[in-house]
Amino acid sequence: MAAPSTIETGSNTALFVKRPHEVEYQHFLTLPSFHGTEARVDNGVILFTRSRSLPNEPSVLQENYVLISPQNRRGDIYSYRSHIKFYENQIIHNGNLESAIRQVNSIIENTGGKRYKQIVTLGERAHKLFDLFSEDFSTLTDVDLTNYQTETIRLLEHVGLNPKRTLDEETRLAEQWLMKGSGGRDSGDRRNPLIARTALSASLRRARDLYLGIKPTLKKYTDIREELLKERIRDRSWFYEARERLRPNALPATAVFNPQKNVRNNGIEISMLQHLKNILRAPQVNPYRETGMEAAQYLDQILVFLDNDRRQEIVDRDLFAEAYQIVDSTFTNTNNAVVYPRPQNANNDR
């Protein structure tokens, strides 16, 4: 398996890992890919590699590092070191989805300059609004929507963007779609989350294409970030649904879960519990994976008691409340996580 890297490997590059980390790196290569990216997933933890340059000193390299780039395993690469660049691959661990997004953001932000700042502002703003408009659009007021559009204009102006002055065709289209989607309305000035999300998605696709034209290095991390953000939207959507279904006045309030009532048919409730179990066990990354599985265990108990007509025990053990508390706590505690920071002090480092 080829060695993942932030750089393009070839005959003029050589990748190493520190000797104490060789076993860890080999284990990393066996882990499943995160949605087809170069990131890996290990029991809810996101891992990916980051490269840093190494000194052109054979004695140091041979003593402290292990060569991992396959194309350079043969021959004495040190004899041609004046023509070869040496890099160390470091494995970055992130046990939390939001922290993984911030880590990838940090790497990307240190890769480009003004052009990157403009493109990443477009992409992150589109992602943030798409996320916001996907959760519960009905709670947003007209004032909120106006403020979101005003904030979009401010962010674009801050990085020197204006669709009326932008010369690059793709950038201008990305700006125009973002502006169209930011207000949450259609061309008739009616509130329309579907049209808004479609416009934001179009802006996001164009912004992503622009990312990929800056540097090959960016492709790896923009791919990872895109999938991390998609994962976050999916996971939070599932947790939002579970939280709404598990509220005390929702599923727990149905007659099936009242021991004092004689109920003959509980098929709908059982199907709903099975569905909630499935979506709570669907997330791949912590904290949603870990807490989702924990909450699903309480639903397992409810199904067992329901199947054996032991409904009183469901009430006595407060199983619905336990599951709801876990889901609600996770959803609420991650609600304001900073995953869309605007890049600052960007430079042209590798």
N, C-alpha and C positions, 0 to 999 in steps of 0.2 A: 504494500500500500504506500502510495506516495506521501511524503511528509508534508502536512499542512503548514503553510507559512504566510506571513504578511508580505513576502517578496516573491518575485518570479524566480524560481530556481532554474538553473541551467549550468552549462559548463564553466561559467565564470562566477558562480556562487557556490558556497559550501555552507550547509546548515549543521549545527551541533546542538546537543543538549549537555548539561552538566552531568558528570558521571553519577552523582547520587540520585539523579532524576531519570536515569535511563529506563528503569523498570516502570516508573510512573508514566513515562512517555509511551512506552510500548502498550501499556494498559489503555492509555488515552486513544490510541489508534484502533483498539478493538471496540470502542464504545459506539453506539448508534449515532448517526448524524442527526443534527437538529434540523428537521425539515429540509434536508438536502444541502445545508450549508456546511462550512468547515468547522462549525461549533459541534460539540458533543454533549450528550446528556447522561448523567450518572446519578440515579436515584434522586432525581429532582434538582440536581446541581448542574448548572451550565458551565462548560469548560471550553476554552478556545486558546489558541496560541498567539503569541506576540513575539516579534523578532527584534533583536537589538544587535548592533554591530559589535564585532569582537576585534581585539588587536591582532595585527598580522605578525604573531609571534608563535612559531611552531612548537617550541618547548612548552609554552603555557597551554596551548590548545591540546597537545597530546597528553599532558599530565592531568588536565582538569575536565576535558570534554570528550564526548563520543560523537563521531561523525554519523549523521543520519540521512543526509541527502543521497539517495540511491545512485544518481548519476556520477557521484564523486567517490564511490566506495573503492573503485579500482585506481591503481596508479598512485603516484606520490604527488598529491595536490600541493604539498608544501614546496616542491621544486619549482612550481609555477605561481607562487603566491603573489607575485607582483601583478598578475593578471586575474586574481581571484579575490572576491570579497567574502569575508567570513561573518556569519551571523549565528547568534544563539536563539533557539526557539524556547520560549518560556510559556508554561501552561498557566493560564489565568483561571482561577476558580471563583464562581459566583453562586452562592447558595440562595439567592433571592432574585426573582425575575426583574424587579425594578432596579436593583443594584447592578445587574448585568447590563441593562439598557444604558444606565449612566456610565458604566465602564466603557462600553463600546462607543458611546457618544464622545467620551474623553479622548479615545484613540483617534476617532475620525476628526475631531476638532483640531488636533495637532498635526493634521496632514495637509491642509490647504490654506489658502489666503482669502482675499476678498471674494473671489469667484466662489470659493467653497462656502463662505459665509452666506452669500446670497442664495445659493442652491439649497443649503441645509435649512435655511429659514423657511423657504417655500415648503420643503418636505415635512419638516417638523410641525409647521403650523397646520398643514393639511391633515397630518396624522392626528394631531391633538383635537381638531374640530370634528374629524370623522369619528373619533373615539367618543367625544362628548355628545354628538348628535345621534350616536348609536345606542346610548344607554337609556335615556328617558327624555326624549325631546319635548314631551308634553309639559314638563315642569319648567321649561324655559320661557321667560316672558319676552314680549316684544322689545323691551328695554335691553334685556340680555343679548338678543340677537343683534341689535344696533351696536351695542358695546363690542361684541365680538368682531363685527366688521370694522369698526373704528380701530380696534386693536390690531387687526390684520394690516390695515393701511399704515399704522404707526410702525409696525415691525418691518414692513417692506421698505418704508422710507429710511428707517434706521440703517439698513444695509445698502442704500442707494438704488432701490428698485422702484420703478414706476412703469406700468404697462404702456403708458402713452409715450414713454421715452426709450424703452428698452429696444435695442436693435436686433438682438438675437431672437430668431423666430420661436425656438422651443422654449426659451426662458419667458418670453412674452406670453405664450399660450399657457404656460404653467401659472403665471401671475393672474391671467384673466380667469382661468378656471377656479383658482383659489378665491379671487374676489367674488365670483359668482356664488360660490358655495358658502362663504363666510357668514352671509346674512341669514342663511336658513330659509331663503325664499325662492320662488320661481320667477319667471319673466313677468308674470302678472302681479308681482308683489304679494303673493299669497304664501303663508307659512307652508313649507313643503320639505320635510326632512329627506325624502327619497331623492328629489332633484338636487338638494344640497349635497348629500353624500355622493351622488353620481359625479357632480362637479368636482368635489374634493378628491375623489378617487382618480379622476382624469388628471388633476393637478399633481397628485402624488406620483402617478405613473410617469409623467413627463419629468418631474423632479428627479425621480430615481434614474431615468435614462441620462439626465444631465450629470448625476453623481458619477456614473460609470465612465463618463468621458474625461474625467479629471486625471485620475491615476489608477493603474491596475490595483494598487494597494487598497483603494477605497472599495472596490467591488466586494472583497471578502467581508469587510465590516458593514457595508451598507446592506448586503444580503442578510447577514446575521441580525442586524438591527431591525430590518424589515420583518423578519420572522419572529423576533422577540416581541415587537409591537403587535403583530397579528396575534401572537399567543396571548398577550396581555388582554387584547380586546375580546378574544374568545373566552378566556378564563373568567374575566370579569362579567361577561354576558351570562355565562353559566351560573356564576355565583349570585348575580343579581336575580336571575330566575328562581334559583333555589331559595334565596332569602325571601322573596315575595311569596312563594308557595308554603314556606315553613312558618310564616308569621302566625301568631296565636289565633288571629281571626280568619285564617285561610284554611289550609288542609287540616290542621289539628282541630278545627272547629266543626268539621263535618260530623254527621250523625254516627258514622262508622266508628269513630274514636270516642264516642260517649257510651260508657259501659251500661248506662241506665236505659239505653234504647235498644230495641230489638231490630237488628238490621240483617236482612237475608242476602243482599247482594253488595259485595265490596270490591267488585272487579275494577271499577274506575279508580278507586283509591290505591289498589295494589299496583295497577299500571303506572299511576303517577309516582308512587314511591320507587318503582323500578327505574323509571325515567330519571328521577332526581339522583338516584344512586349512580346511574351511568354518567350523567354530566358532572357529578362531583368527583368521579374517578377519572375523568377524561384529561384534566390538565397534566402536562408533562413536567412543569417546573415549579419549584417552591416559590412562595409559600402556598400557592393554590393547590399543588399536588398533595403536599403533606396534610394540610388542614381539610382538603376535600375528602381525602381517604378517611380521615378521622371522623368527619361528620357522617360519611356514608356508613360507617360501622353502626351508628345509632339507628340509621334507617334499616339496616340488616336486622337489628334486634326487634324493631317495630314490626317488620314483616313476619318474623318468627312468632311473636306473640299474637299477631293478628291471625295467622294461619292456625294457631292452636286455641283460638277464641279466649285469649287471656288479655283482653283489652284493658282491664283494670290495672294490670302491671305497666302498661304503656303510660297510663296517667300517673300511677304511683311513682314511677321512676323518672317522670318528667323528660322522657326521651326526645320529644319534639323540641322542647326548650333547649336541651343540650345541643342538639344538632343546629338549631337556629343560632344559638349564641356563637358557635364556632364560625359558621358561615358569615354572620353579620359582622363579627369582629374582624375577620380577614378582609372582607370587602371594605369596611369603614377605615381600617388602619392603613390600607393601601390607596385610599381614594385620592389623597392629595400628594401622592408620591411624585417627586420631580423627575420626570423621564423625558422632558422636552426642553432642556436648557439651550439657550441661544449661545453659539460658540463665541468665545472671547479669546483674545491674544493668540489667534491661530497663526501658525507659521508653516514653513515648508519642510519640516522634519519628515523623515521617512515614516 
